[in-house]
């Protein structure tokens, strides 16, 4: 749930805005991340969206099925 003073944001729109323009399938990423926020009951805040995007970039470079060594 949102903490006191936090405002809910439109996750899908923010993902499109914050995700690098070079990412393929940005719309799909935005839809899936927004659905995940809803299904996992994650607080829809800018901080949480940015955290998810940072991890996705670090771990997969925004590839849906990245190659994993070993």
PyMOL commands that set and color helices and strands:
alter all, ss='L'
color gray80, all
select helices_A, chain A and resi 11-18+26-39+46-60
alter helices_A, ss='H'
color red, helices_A
deselect
rebuild
show_as cartoon
